[in-house]
Structure formats: C-alpha cells, structure tokens
Amino acid sequence: MKRHAMDVIVTCDEGYLGPLRTMLYSLRASNQGAQVRIWLLHKGISLPALEELERFCSVLGLAIEPVTVDRALLDGAKCSERYPQEMYYRLLAPSIIKAPIERALYLDPDILVINPLDDLFEIDLHGNAFAAASHLDAVHPATALNKARLSTSSDYFNTGVILFDIARARKSICVDELFSYVKAHEQVMLFPDQDLFNSLFGADTLRVPDEIWNYDARKYPDNIIRTWGTATLDWVMEHTAILHFCGKDKPWAPGYRGQFASLYKHYDVLAQRVLK
C-alpha cells in the first residue's frame, strides 16, 4: 500500500535557508499531491526567518515543524568548528522527533529532488534501520582505505540522504555511544558525520542505487564513461530522483560551472518567486 505522507528531516542554520528553500521547492514540484511534512532541526534560527520559511512552505502546501534542539542533549558531545552540533542532529533525529511516525527521509539542503520519492519511502529495508547510497564502488581505492581506517566491512555510505525506519533507529542509536565514539576516534575521522554513521551503523544500512537516490552531481562525466554513454542528461532527468551537489563547489555560488548549473538555477529562481 502506498503511503500518503512523507516525513522529511532537514537540518541547517540561518545561512543555509536559501538552498533549503530551493530544495523544498524541487521536492514539492516532483511530488505533487503528496502530503509532505518537513521536520526542521536547528539550534537557533531567528523567529522572523522561521516565520518566512513557514509562509514559504504554506504556499507550497508543505507542513513544517521547526524543532529547536535542546543544547543539553549535546552536553556530552565533542563540538568544535570541525565537529559542529549540527553534525549530530541527523543521527539524533529519531529521538528528537517524538511524533509517532514510521519512516522519515533525511535530506541535505544542497539537493534537488527531480523525480518522485514514493519508491524510496516504500522500499523493503529487509530489517535494516537505515537505507543510504554509496558514491564509491567496491574497487575504488578509497573503499579499502575507509574500511581499514574505520575497521568496518560494509560499504561507505554518503549521509546526505538517509531513510530511517524510525522505530528501529531509536533502538539502534545511543546518544552516549555517539559521543564516546567521536572522542575515542577523532584522530582517524576524516569526514566526521559520515565516519560516525558508517562506523556505528553501516552494517545496519541497506544500500540503494546512488544513480537514483543520491546522484553525485560532480560525477556526471564519470557516469557517462562507466555506463558506456547511456547515463546521459536525458537518462538522469527520467530516472534520477535525488541530485546531490556534494563537495565545496555549490551551485548557488558565483562561478559554479557544473553540469547541472542551469537546472539548479531554474529551481532557485522559481523558489525565490514564491513569496513575491
């Protein structure tokens, strides 16, 4: 039976509200008619900014639930410029969100949703608490390096898109274990939030195809070669659901020249018109 509601988790500070609005616009445009509820986890976005975001979501027909994360929850956490509080939010989300929901999808703000998400929400998790995609194949040199570095045997998952089985995740995620792991392993953690997720929960994660559910926008040329020319722009627009602008080079920044620059600008401009 198809779900009639999508619970989507996002986390950001006030400086990322522009990209967040663009992502939310694309989410609604690609999931017309779906009941979507946005859970915004934050530590202190100003009231005027939240009210503007709520008006934006109201126009789009998205329900939004801003949740200010209790800083006391992070008392035992290692926090710094490299380890900001927000890095813990996506993993703590199942405990922070008290509503009786079955599944929720975490999405980074630097994403476009360009096709429906129904099939991801309905996927059989085969008893796993999470589903995510890996941007590294089995023979990539970094795959073996990550397994040795983190002492893991599972794939190395990108944490920009995570599907949660909320009940299972609540049982799996221990706050003290998260904080203790970071303190004990900070010397080997290159990508703090991803390393934390992969080390503790990689074995409890179902791998989903990255070309559908977490397409790394930087890798378009690589994918053309890897698929013998079949993964064209037309293929991406028809099959890919989640387009992820990974890395430091972002499509809203001046001078961005990535393959999907025009597509991002299209959604960005439409998002900016919503409240005009």
Secondary structure, 3 states (H helix, E strand, C coil): CCCCEEEEEEECCHHHHHHHHHHHHHHHHHCCCCEEEEEEEECCCCHHHHHHHHHHHHHHCCEEEEEECCHHHHCCCCCCCCCCCHHHHHHHHHHHCCCCCCEEEEECCCEEECCCCHHHHCCCCCCCCEEEECCCCCCCHHHHHHHHHHCCCCCCCEEEEEEEEHHHHHHHCCHHHHHHHHHHHCCCCCCHHHHHHHHHHHHHEEECCHHHHCEEHHHHHHHHHHCCCCCCHHHHHHHCCEEECCCCCCCCCCCCCCCCHHHHHHHHHHHHHCCC
